[in-house]
Amino acid sequence: MATYTPNFPGSNTIVEESWLEGRAKGRAEDILRILEVRGIEISDPVRERVIECTDLDVLGTWFDRSLSAAHAEELFVEG
């Protein structure tokens, strides 16, 4: 996943923080939706971990894994 490089007015401000938080929230919701549509059971701890994550790179990795994981916990497997 490409690294985000700010290049608009408001960089490093609360405006940018809010924008990035919104992107993270949307990505987390996408991950959970993919798992749900695929019929993968999502435990409360998994749901909470995904929703609370704000790192877009980590969420990108989890998003990719959500497309093929057999169990929701596979999102977090290292390696």
C-alpha positions as YAML, in Angstrom:
chain: A
units: angstrom
residues:
- id: 1
  name: MET
  ca: [0.00, 0.00, 0.00]
- id: 2
  name: ALA
  ca: [1.31, 3.44, -0.87]
- id: 3
  name: THR
  ca: [2.36, 5.74, 1.93]
- id: 4
  name: TYR
  ca: [0.18, 8.78, 2.35]
- id: 5
  name: THR
  ca: [2.03, 12.03, 1.68]
- id: 6
  name: PRO
  ca: [0.10, 15.17, 2.60]
- id: 7
  name: ASN
  ca: [0.12, 17.83, -0.08]
- id: 8
  name: PHE
  ca: [-2.89, 20.00, 0.55]
- id: 9
  name: PRO
  ca: [-3.53, 23.06, 2.68]
- id: 10
  name: GLY
  ca: [-4.14, 22.05, 6.26]
- id: 11
  name: SER
  ca: [-1.43, 19.40, 6.36]
- id: 12
  name: ASN
  ca: [-0.44, 18.39, 9.88]
- id: 13
  name: THR
  ca: [-3.53, 20.06, 11.32]
- id: 14
  name: ILE
  ca: [-6.74, 18.89, 12.92]
- id: 15
  name: VAL
  ca: [-8.33, 18.99, 9.45]
- id: 16
  name: GLU
  ca: [-5.87, 16.41, 8.19]
- id: 17
  name: GLU
  ca: [-6.22, 14.33, 11.37]
- id: 18
  name: SER
  ca: [-9.99, 14.25, 10.94]
- id: 19
  name: TRP
  ca: [-9.65, 13.31, 7.28]
- id: 20
  name: LEU
  ca: [-7.25, 10.45, 8.09]
- id: 21
  name: GLU
  ca: [-9.49, 9.22, 10.91]
- id: 22
  name: GLY
  ca: [-12.38, 9.14, 8.46]
- id: 23
  name: ARG
  ca: [-10.34, 7.11, 5.99]
- id: 24
  name: ALA
  ca: [-9.35, 4.65, 8.72]
- id: 25
  name: LYS
  ca: [-12.94, 4.29, 9.92]
- id: 26
  name: GLY
  ca: [-14.12, 3.66, 6.36]
- id: 27
  name: ARG
  ca: [-11.42, 1.06, 5.75]
- id: 28
  name: ALA
  ca: [-12.28, -0.72, 9.03]
- id: 29
  name: GLU
  ca: [-15.94, -0.81, 8.03]
- id: 30
  name: ASP
  ca: [-14.96, -2.21, 4.61]
- id: 31
  name: ILE
  ca: [-12.95, -5.01, 6.24]
- id: 32
  name: LEU
  ca: [-15.82, -6.01, 8.50]
- id: 33
  name: ARG
  ca: [-18.31, -5.83, 5.62]
- id: 34
  name: ILE
  ca: [-16.18, -8.10, 3.43]
- id: 35
  name: LEU
  ca: [-15.96, -10.67, 6.21]
- id: 36
  name: GLU
  ca: [-19.72, -10.47, 6.80]
- id: 37
  name: VAL
  ca: [-20.56, -10.87, 3.10]
- id: 38
  name: ARG
  ca: [-18.22, -13.84, 2.89]
- id: 39
  name: GLY
  ca: [-20.04, -15.44, 5.84]
- id: 40
  name: ILE
  ca: [-17.05, -15.22, 8.17]
- id: 41
  name: GLU
  ca: [-18.01, -15.02, 11.84]
- id: 42
  name: ILE
  ca: [-16.58, -11.93, 13.56]
- id: 43
  name: SER
  ca: [-16.05, -12.12, 17.30]
- id: 44
  name: ASP
  ca: [-16.40, -9.01, 19.45]
- id: 45
  name: PRO
  ca: [-12.63, -8.82, 20.14]
- id: 46
  name: VAL
  ca: [-11.86, -8.97, 16.39]
- id: 47
  name: ARG
  ca: [-14.52, -6.36, 15.59]
- id: 48
  name: GLU
  ca: [-13.17, -4.06, 18.32]
- id: 49
  name: ARG
  ca: [-9.54, -4.43, 17.21]
- id: 50
  name: VAL
  ca: [-10.42, -3.60, 13.60]
- id: 51
  name: ILE
  ca: [-12.61, -0.63, 14.50]
- id: 52
  name: GLU
  ca: [-10.05, 0.83, 16.91]
- id: 53
  name: CYS
  ca: [-7.14, 0.62, 14.46]
- id: 54
  name: THR
  ca: [-6.14, 3.96, 12.91]
- id: 55
  name: ASP
  ca: [-3.02, 2.84, 11.03]
- id: 56
  name: LEU
  ca: [-3.90, 2.90, 7.32]
- id: 57
  name: ASP
  ca: [-1.02, 0.58, 6.40]
- id: 58
  name: VAL
  ca: [-2.16, -2.05, 8.92]
- id: 59
  name: LEU
  ca: [-5.76, -1.65, 7.78]
- id: 60
  name: GLY
  ca: [-4.60, -2.12, 4.18]
- id: 61
  name: THR
  ca: [-2.94, -5.40, 5.11]
- id: 62
  name: TRP
  ca: [-6.03, -6.54, 6.98]
- id: 63
  name: PHE
  ca: [-8.22, -5.51, 4.03]
- id: 64
  name: ASP
  ca: [-6.16, -7.68, 1.68]
- id: 65
  name: ARG
  ca: [-6.33, -10.60, 4.09]
- id: 66
  name: SER
  ca: [-10.10, -10.20, 4.53]
- id: 67
  name: LEU
  ca: [-10.55, -11.19, 0.89]
- id: 68
  name: SER
  ca: [-9.24, -14.73, 1.46]
- id: 69
  name: ALA
  ca: [-9.24, -15.42, 5.22]
- id: 70
  name: ALA
  ca: [-11.14, -18.49, 6.37]
- id: 71
  name: HIS
  ca: [-11.44, -17.09, 9.91]
- id: 72
  name: ALA
  ca: [-11.51, -13.46, 11.05]
- id: 73
  name: GLU
  ca: [-8.55, -14.03, 13.37]
- id: 74
  name: GLU
  ca: [-6.38, -14.64, 10.29]
- id: 75
  name: LEU
  ca: [-6.35, -10.89, 9.72]
- id: 76
  name: PHE
  ca: [-3.83, -10.57, 12.54]
- id: 77
  name: VAL
  ca: [-1.42, -13.40, 11.67]
- id: 78
  name: GLU
  ca: [2.15, -12.14, 11.45]
- id: 79
  name: GLY
  ca: [4.42, -13.24, 8.69]
...
